[in-house]
Amino acid sequence: MFITITCNPKWLEIQDELQKYEKDEKRPDLIARVFYSKIKELSDQIINKHIFGQVAAKIQFVEFQKGGLSHEHILIILDKQYKIKNQRNLTGM
């Protein structure tokens, strides 16, 4: 499975911490902390809580877009019994 999560400066966790006239682009520290916490939670859901099944391997990396928004790509390989299988059409069509 291939999953991408992109940081959104309009997330409530970010907006709630900004001062009245503060703009999100002036707080890269806040945006990075919230993004990291969301990645950490997603990884916990996938690896420890097995929302897709038992994970055999995982690779993840963060990239930055030109506009400055970070995003993470996650490649997950599930154990054999949890892999999605493609079955042929049983009606013969």
A tleap script that builds the chain and sets N, CA, C and O, in Angstrom:
source leaprc.protein.ff14SB
mol = sequence {
  NMET PHE ILE THR ILE THR CYS ASN PRO LYS
  TRP LEU GLU ILE GLN ASP GLU LEU GLN LYS
  TYR GLU LYS ASP GLU LYS ARG PRO ASP LEU
  ILE ALA ARG VAL PHE TYR SER LYS ILE LYS
  GLU LEU SER ASP GLN ILE ILE ASN LYS HIE
  ILE PHE GLY GLN VAL ALA ALA LYS ILE GLN
  PHE VAL GLU PHE GLN LYS GLY GLY LEU SER
  HIE GLU HIE ILE LEU ILE ILE LEU ASP LYS
  GLN TYR LYS ILE LYS ASN GLN ARG ASN LEU
  THR GLY CMET
}
set mol.1.N position { 0.849 -1.160 0.000 }
set mol.1.CA position { 0.000 0.000 0.000 }
set mol.1.C position { 0.899 1.228 0.000 }
set mol.1.O position { 1.968 1.235 0.610 }
set mol.2.N position { 0.445 2.263 -0.695 }
set mol.2.CA position { 1.191 3.512 -0.755 }
set mol.2.C position { 0.293 4.607 -0.202 }
set mol.2.O position { -0.797 4.842 -0.724 }
set mol.3.N position { 0.743 5.276 0.846 }
set mol.3.CA position { -0.053 6.305 1.519 }
set mol.3.C position { 0.729 7.613 1.497 }
set mol.3.O position { 1.937 7.617 1.734 }
set mol.4.N position { 0.054 8.712 1.218 }
set mol.4.CA position { 0.664 10.036 1.294 }
set mol.4.C position { -0.171 10.892 2.225 }
set mol.4.O position { -1.397 10.929 2.114 }
set mol.5.N position { 0.496 11.584 3.148 }
set mol.5.CA position { -0.177 12.540 4.021 }
set mol.5.C position { 0.516 13.892 3.830 }
set mol.5.O position { 1.740 13.988 3.922 }
set mol.6.N position { -0.268 14.923 3.566 }
set mol.6.CA position { 0.255 16.265 3.349 }
set mol.6.C position { -0.150 17.158 4.503 }
set mol.6.O position { -1.291 17.119 4.964 }
set mol.7.N position { 0.794 17.963 4.964 }
set mol.7.CA position { 0.523 18.899 6.048 }
set mol.7.C position { -0.474 19.955 5.574 }
set mol.7.O position { -0.395 20.439 4.445 }
set mol.8.N position { -1.408 20.301 6.451 }
set mol.8.CA position { -2.398 21.323 6.145 }
set mol.8.C position { -2.341 22.383 7.242 }
set mol.8.O position { -2.744 22.110 8.372 }
set mol.9.N position { -1.848 23.592 6.937 }
set mol.9.CA position { -1.736 24.630 7.958 }
set mol.9.C position { -3.093 25.072 8.514 }
set mol.9.O position { -3.145 25.801 9.505 }
set mol.10.N position { -4.161 24.649 7.901 }
set mol.10.CA position { -5.504 25.012 8.386 }
set mol.10.C position { -6.069 23.990 9.370 }
set mol.10.O position { -7.205 24.134 9.822 }
set mol.11.N position { -5.288 22.954 9.710 }
set mol.11.CA position { -5.731 22.001 10.729 }
set mol.11.C position { -6.042 22.757 12.012 }
set mol.11.O position { -5.340 23.707 12.358 }
set mol.12.N position { -7.074 22.348 12.710 }
set mol.12.CA position { -7.482 23.025 13.942 }
set mol.12.C position { -6.378 23.038 14.996 }
set mol.12.O position { -6.253 24.005 15.748 }
set mol.13.N position { -5.577 21.977 15.056 }
set mol.13.CA position { -4.488 21.923 16.033 }
set mol.13.C position { -3.483 23.052 15.817 }
set mol.13.O position { -2.847 23.509 16.767 }
set mol.14.N position { -3.338 23.498 14.578 }
set mol.14.CA position { -2.444 24.621 14.271 }
set mol.14.C position { -3.164 25.946 14.495 }
set mol.14.O position { -2.643 26.839 15.163 }
set mol.15.N position { -4.349 26.067 13.942 }
set mol.15.CA position { -5.086 27.334 14.031 }
set mol.15.C position { -5.408 27.726 15.466 }
set mol.15.O position { -5.410 28.911 15.801 }
set mol.16.N position { -5.682 26.738 16.316 }
set mol.16.CA position { -6.020 27.023 17.718 }
set mol.16.C position { -4.838 27.582 18.508 }
set mol.16.O position { -5.037 28.251 19.522 }
set mol.17.N position { -3.610 27.318 18.058 }
set mol.17.CA position { -2.425 27.779 18.776 }
set mol.17.C position { -1.897 29.127 18.298 }
set mol.17.O position { -1.013 29.707 18.928 }
set mol.18.N position { -2.436 29.628 17.188 }
set mol.18.CA position { -1.981 30.920 16.668 }
set mol.18.C position { -2.587 32.073 17.467 }
set mol.18.O position { -3.723 31.991 17.934 }
set mol.19.N position { -1.814 33.144 17.616 }
set mol.19.CA position { -2.334 34.355 18.246 }
set mol.19.C position { -3.355 34.993 17.310 }
set mol.19.O position { -3.464 34.598 16.149 }
set mol.20.N position { -4.089 35.955 17.797 }
set mol.20.CA position { -5.210 36.542 17.055 }
set mol.20.C position { -4.832 36.987 15.633 }
set mol.20.O position { -5.554 36.678 14.686 }
set mol.21.N position { -3.714 37.706 15.469 }
set mol.21.CA position { -3.332 38.216 14.148 }
set mol.21.C position { -2.106 37.509 13.579 }
set mol.21.O position { -1.476 38.006 12.646 }
set mol.22.N position { -1.772 36.366 14.133 }
set mol.22.CA position { -0.606 35.623 13.684 }
set mol.22.C position { -0.962 34.767 12.476 }
set mol.22.O position { -2.048 34.191 12.418 }
set mol.23.N position { -0.061 34.682 11.524 }
set mol.23.CA position { -0.291 33.870 10.325 }
set mol.23.C position { 0.482 32.557 10.448 }
set mol.23.O position { 1.571 32.510 11.021 }
set mol.24.N position { -0.096 31.507 9.905 }
set mol.24.CA position { 0.522 30.186 10.041 }
set mol.24.C position { 1.900 30.112 9.384 }
set mol.24.O position { 2.762 29.375 9.864 }
set mol.25.N position { 2.131 30.854 8.302 }
set mol.25.CA position { 3.436 30.789 7.638 }
set mol.25.C position { 4.564 31.379 8.494 }
set mol.25.O position { 5.740 31.172 8.193 }
set mol.26.N position { 4.222 32.094 9.537 }
set mol.26.CA position { 5.220 32.654 10.458 }
set mol.26.C position { 5.553 31.685 11.597 }
set mol.26.O position { 6.389 31.995 12.445 }
set mol.27.N position { 4.901 30.506 11.622 }
set mol.27.CA position { 5.122 29.530 12.697 }
set mol.27.C position { 5.484 28.150 12.153 }
set mol.27.O position { 4.752 27.186 12.380 }
set mol.28.N position { 6.602 28.045 11.441 }
set mol.28.CA position { 6.993 26.727 10.921 }
set mol.28.C position { 7.257 25.718 12.036 }
set mol.28.O position { 7.109 24.513 11.832 }
set mol.29.N position { 7.647 26.208 13.218 }
set mol.29.CA position { 7.876 25.314 14.354 }
set mol.29.C position { 6.589 24.618 14.782 }
set mol.29.O position { 6.583 23.416 15.047 }
set mol.30.N position { 5.511 25.372 14.846 }
set mol.30.CA position { 4.207 24.827 15.227 }
set mol.30.C position { 3.703 23.848 14.168 }
set mol.30.O position { 3.220 22.763 14.492 }
set mol.31.N position { 3.820 24.239 12.914 }
set mol.31.CA position { 3.355 23.388 11.816 }
set mol.31.C position { 4.131 22.070 11.801 }
set mol.31.O position { 3.543 21.004 11.618 }
set mol.32.N position { 5.433 22.140 11.990 }
set mol.32.CA position { 6.259 20.926 11.991 }
set mol.32.C position { 5.893 20.001 13.155 }
set mol.32.O position { 5.832 18.783 12.983 }
set mol.33.N position { 5.649 20.574 14.338 }
set mol.33.CA position { 5.291 19.743 15.497 }
set mol.33.C position { 3.957 19.045 15.301 }
set mol.33.O position { 3.821 17.865 15.621 }
set mol.34.N position { 2.966 19.766 14.775 }
set mol.34.CA position { 1.645 19.168 14.554 }
set mol.34.C position { 1.735 18.093 13.471 }
set mol.34.O position { 1.159 17.015 13.613 }
set mol.35.N position { 2.458 18.389 12.390 }
set mol.35.CA position { 2.610 17.414 11.312 }
set mol.35.C position { 3.295 16.147 11.832 }
set mol.35.O position { 2.860 15.036 11.531 }
set mol.36.N position { 4.349 16.315 12.601 }
set mol.36.CA position { 5.056 15.165 13.166 }
set mol.36.C position { 4.128 14.340 14.062 }
set mol.36.O position { 4.157 13.110 14.021 }
set mol.37.N position { 3.312 15.011 14.867 }
set mol.37.CA position { 2.406 14.269 15.755 }
set mol.37.C position { 1.360 13.484 14.957 }
set mol.37.O position { 0.972 12.384 15.351 }
set mol.38.N position { 0.909 14.047 13.846 }
set mol.38.CA position { -0.065 13.330 13.008 }
set mol.38.C position { 0.586 12.124 12.329 }
set mol.38.O position { -0.037 11.068 12.220 }
set mol.39.N position { 1.825 12.270 11.874 }
set mol.39.CA position { 2.548 11.146 11.273 }
set mol.39.C position { 2.763 10.049 12.309 }
set mol.39.O position { 2.589 8.864 12.026 }
set mol.40.N position { 3.141 10.461 13.501 }
set mol.40.CA position { 3.369 9.502 14.586 }
set mol.40.C position { 2.082 8.729 14.906 }
set mol.40.O position { 2.123 7.513 15.096 }
set mol.41.N position { 0.953 9.421 14.966 }
set mol.41.CA position { -0.336 8.767 15.243 }
set mol.41.C position { -0.714 7.816 14.108 }
set mol.41.O position { -1.170 6.701 14.359 }
set mol.42.N position { -0.525 8.252 12.864 }
set mol.42.CA position { -0.839 7.383 11.724 }
set mol.42.C position { 0.026 6.130 11.745 }
set mol.42.O position { -0.470 5.028 11.514 }
set mol.43.N position { 1.315 6.293 12.021 }
set mol.43.CA position { 2.211 5.129 12.111 }
set mol.43.C position { 1.773 4.183 13.216 }
set mol.43.O position { 1.815 2.965 13.042 }
set mol.44.N position { 1.353 4.730 14.353 }
set mol.44.CA position { 0.872 3.892 15.455 }
set mol.44.C position { -0.361 3.098 15.034 }
set mol.44.O position { -0.477 1.913 15.345 }
set mol.45.N position { -1.276 3.749 14.332 }
set mol.45.CA position { -2.487 3.069 13.863 }
set mol.45.C position { -2.137 1.925 12.907 }
set mol.45.O position { -2.730 0.848 12.976 }
set mol.46.N position { -1.184 2.162 12.028 }
set mol.46.CA position { -0.824 1.159 11.018 }
set mol.46.C position { 0.020 0.038 11.616 }
set mol.46.O position { -0.273 -1.138 11.399 }
set mol.47.N position { 1.058 0.387 12.363 }
set mol.47.CA position { 2.019 -0.606 12.851 }
set mol.47.C position { 1.529 -1.323 14.105 }
set mol.47.O position { 1.561 -2.552 14.165 }
set mol.48.N position { 1.079 -0.573 15.101 }
set mol.48.CA position { 0.741 -1.180 16.396 }
set mol.48.C position { -0.714 -1.616 16.513 }
set mol.48.O position { -1.010 -2.606 17.182 }
set mol.49.N position { -1.623 -0.889 15.870 }
set mol.49.CA position { -3.041 -1.235 15.977 }
set mol.49.C position { -3.542 -2.034 14.783 }
set mol.49.O position { -4.694 -2.469 14.761 }
set mol.50.N position { -2.673 -2.229 13.782 }
set mol.50.CA position { -2.934 -3.118 12.634 }
set mol.50.C position { -4.246 -2.799 11.915 }
set mol.50.O position { -5.029 -3.708 11.638 }
set mol.51.N position { -4.498 -1.525 11.610 }
set mol.51.CA position { -5.763 -1.172 10.955 }
set mol.51.C position { -5.894 -1.778 9.560 }
set mol.51.O position { -7.007 -1.938 9.059 }
set mol.52.N position { -4.765 -2.118 8.927 }
set mol.52.CA position { -4.808 -2.778 7.622 }
set mol.52.C position { -4.412 -4.243 7.712 }
set mol.52.O position { -4.485 -4.962 6.715 }
set mol.53.N position { -3.998 -4.693 8.877 }
set mol.53.CA position { -3.494 -6.040 9.077 }
set mol.53.C position { -2.048 -5.986 9.547 }
set mol.53.O position { -1.484 -4.908 9.737 }
set mol.54.N position { -1.462 -7.150 9.730 }
set mol.54.CA position { -0.080 -7.240 10.215 }
set mol.54.C position { 0.879 -6.720 9.148 }
set mol.54.O position { 0.802 -7.123 7.988 }
set mol.55.N position { 1.779 -5.825 9.544 }
set mol.55.CA position { 2.729 -5.217 8.614 }
set mol.55.C position { 4.029 -6.013 8.603 }
set mol.55.O position { 4.603 -6.306 9.652 }
set mol.56.N position { 4.484 -6.358 7.396 }
set mol.56.CA position { 5.755 -7.062 7.241 }
set mol.56.C position { 6.911 -6.073 7.097 }
set mol.56.O position { 8.010 -6.318 7.594 }
set mol.57.N position { 6.655 -4.948 6.408 }
set mol.57.CA position { 7.702 -3.945 6.197 }
set mol.57.C position { 7.069 -2.580 5.971 }
set mol.57.O position { 5.941 -2.467 5.491 }
set mol.58.N position { 7.825 -1.545 6.328 }
set mol.58.CA position { 7.346 -0.178 6.131 }
set mol.58.C position { 8.533 0.718 5.798 }
set mol.58.O position { 9.584 0.636 6.434 }
set mol.59.N position { 8.354 1.570 4.801 }
set mol.59.CA position { 9.341 2.584 4.443 }
set mol.59.C position { 8.595 3.906 4.397 }
set mol.59.O position { 7.502 3.987 3.835 }
set mol.60.N position { 9.184 4.944 4.986 }
set mol.60.CA position { 8.532 6.241 4.941 }
set mol.60.C position { 9.582 7.336 4.816 }
set mol.60.O position { 10.696 7.210 5.323 }
set mol.61.N position { 9.201 8.424 4.125 }
set mol.61.CA position { 10.107 9.552 4.007 }
set mol.61.C position { 9.297 10.832 3.809 }
set mol.61.O position { 8.193 10.810 3.265 }
set mol.62.N position { 9.865 11.935 4.257 }
set mol.62.CA position { 9.216 13.243 4.187 }
set mol.62.C position { 9.832 14.029 3.031 }
set mol.62.O position { 11.045 14.009 2.822 }
set mol.63.N position { 8.968 14.723 2.283 }
set mol.63.CA position { 9.410 15.633 1.230 }
set mol.63.C position { 8.793 16.993 1.485 }
set mol.63.O position { 7.824 17.119 2.233 }
set mol.64.N position { 9.366 18.011 0.855 }
set mol.64.CA position { 8.840 19.362 0.987 }
set mol.64.C position { 8.474 19.898 -0.382 }
set mol.64.O position { 9.258 19.795 -1.325 }
set mol.65.N position { 7.278 20.473 -0.492 }
set mol.65.CA position { 6.824 21.063 -1.739 }
set mol.65.C position { 7.428 22.453 -1.883 }
set mol.65.O position { 7.964 23.000 -0.920 }
set mol.66.N position { 7.345 23.021 -3.069 }
set mol.66.CA position { 7.883 24.359 -3.293 }
set mol.66.C position { 7.230 25.392 -2.389 }
set mol.66.O position { 7.887 26.335 -1.948 }
set mol.67.N position { 5.960 25.225 -2.114 }
set mol.67.CA position { 5.251 26.161 -1.245 }
set mol.67.C position { 5.600 25.992 0.222 }
set mol.67.O position { 5.135 26.764 1.061 }
set mol.68.N position { 6.406 25.000 0.542 }
set mol.68.CA position { 6.846 24.809 1.906 }
set mol.68.C position { 6.072 23.764 2.691 }
set mol.68.O position { 6.462 23.424 3.808 }
set mol.69.N position { 4.986 23.249 2.133 }
set mol.69.CA position { 4.212 22.243 2.858 }
set mol.69.C position { 4.887 20.880 2.752 }
set mol.69.O position { 5.200 20.403 1.661 }
set mol.70.N position { 5.099 20.279 3.893 }
set mol.70.CA position { 5.724 18.964 3.893 }
set mol.70.C position { 4.672 17.881 3.684 }
set mol.70.O position { 3.498 18.052 4.012 }
set mol.71.N position { 5.123 16.780 3.137 }
set mol.71.CA position { 4.247 15.623 2.994 }
set mol.71.C position { 5.095 14.368 3.176 }
set mol.71.O position { 6.300 14.367 2.927 }
set mol.72.N position { 4.440 13.316 3.609 }
set mol.72.CA position { 5.149 12.069 3.861 }
set mol.72.C position { 4.559 10.975 2.990 }
set mol.72.O position { 3.342 10.851 2.849 }
set mol.73.N position { 5.452 10.185 2.411 }
set mol.73.CA position { 5.061 9.003 1.658 }
set mol.73.C position { 5.364 7.791 2.516 }
set mol.73.O position { 6.430 7.699 3.124 }
set mol.74.N position { 4.426 6.867 2.562 }
set mol.74.CA position { 4.596 5.652 3.341 }
set mol.74.C position { 4.286 4.452 2.434 }
set mol.74.O position { 3.216 4.373 1.831 }
set mol.75.N position { 5.220 3.548 2.356 }
set mol.75.CA position { 5.022 2.300 1.612 }
set mol.75.C position { 4.915 1.186 2.637 }
set mol.75.O position { 5.813 0.998 3.457 }
set mol.76.N position { 3.815 0.449 2.589 }
set mol.76.CA position { 3.555 -0.612 3.557 }
set mol.76.C position { 3.398 -1.932 2.810 }
set mol.76.O position { 2.657 -2.027 1.832 }
set mol.77.N position { 4.106 -2.940 3.288 }
set mol.77.CA position { 3.949 -4.293 2.762 }
set mol.77.C position { 3.330 -5.126 3.873 }
set mol.77.O position { 3.897 -5.255 4.958 }
set mol.78.N position { 2.175 -5.682 3.595 }
set mol.78.CA position { 1.462 -6.481 4.595 }
set mol.78.C position { 1.931 -7.928 4.579 }
set mol.78.O position { 2.410 -8.424 3.559 }
set mol.79.N position { 1.788 -8.602 5.721 }
set mol.79.CA position { 2.062 -10.037 5.779 }
set mol.79.C position { 1.176 -10.761 4.774 }
set mol.79.O position { 0.113 -10.271 4.393 }
set mol.80.N position { 1.626 -11.916 4.360 }
set mol.80.CA position { 0.966 -12.672 3.283 }
set mol.80.C position { -0.537 -12.857 3.504 }
set mol.80.O position { -1.316 -12.680 2.568 }
set mol.81.N position { -0.956 -13.207 4.716 }
set mol.81.CA position { -2.374 -13.480 4.948 }
set mol.81.C position { -3.249 -12.216 4.897 }
set mol.81.O position { -4.473 -12.322 4.821 }
set mol.82.N position { -2.636 -11.023 4.938 }
set mol.82.CA position { -3.405 -9.779 4.917 }
set mol.82.C position { -3.364 -9.073 3.568 }
set mol.82.O position { -4.029 -8.053 3.385 }
set mol.83.N position { -2.595 -9.600 2.626 }
set mol.83.CA position { -2.493 -8.963 1.320 }
set mol.83.C position { -3.810 -9.066 0.567 }
set mol.83.O position { -4.522 -10.066 0.660 }
set mol.84.N position { -4.116 -8.022 -0.174 }
set mol.84.CA position { -5.319 -8.017 -1.009 }
set mol.84.C position { -5.009 -8.840 -2.250 }
set mol.84.O position { -4.001 -8.619 -2.921 }
set mol.85.N position { -5.869 -9.773 -2.541 }
set mol.85.CA position { -5.652 -10.655 -3.676 }
set mol.85.C position { -6.609 -10.288 -4.804 }
set mol.85.O position { -7.766 -9.944 -4.561 }
set mol.86.N position { -6.128 -10.363 -6.018 }
set mol.86.CA position { -6.930 -10.110 -7.191 }
set mol.86.C position { -7.445 -11.449 -7.701 }
set mol.86.O position { -6.661 -12.310 -8.099 }
set mol.87.N position { -8.774 -11.624 -7.690 }
set mol.87.CA position { -9.340 -12.893 -8.133 }
set mol.87.C position { -9.966 -12.721 -9.509 }
set mol.87.O position { -10.501 -11.663 -9.842 }
set mol.88.N position { -9.886 -13.777 -10.295 }
set mol.88.CA position { -10.502 -13.740 -11.625 }
set mol.88.C position { -12.012 -13.785 -11.493 }
set mol.88.O position { -12.564 -14.278 -10.510 }
set mol.89.N position { -12.649 -13.261 -12.504 }
set mol.89.CA position { -14.112 -13.283 -12.555 }
set mol.89.C position { -14.577 -14.735 -12.655 }
set mol.89.O position { -14.223 -15.426 -13.610 }
set mol.90.N position { -15.344 -15.198 -11.711 }
set mol.90.CA position { -15.744 -16.605 -11.666 }
set mol.90.C position { -16.829 -16.976 -12.664 }
set mol.90.O position { -17.093 -18.162 -12.863 }
set mol.91.N position { -17.471 -15.985 -13.304 }
set mol.91.CA position { -18.530 -16.293 -14.262 }
set mol.91.C position { -17.952 -16.599 -15.646 }
set mol.91.O position { -18.683 -17.055 -16.525 }
set mol.92.N position { -16.644 -16.355 -15.860 }
set mol.92.CA position { -16.030 -16.661 -17.155 }
set mol.92.C position { -16.168 -15.540 -18.156 }
set mol.92.O position { -15.771 -15.714 -19.308 }
set mol.93.N position { -16.712 -14.396 -17.774 }
set mol.93.CA position { -16.857 -13.268 -18.710 }
set mol.93.C position { -15.603 -12.460 -18.812 }
set mol.93.O position { -15.560 -11.479 -19.555 }
savepdb mol mol.pdb
quit
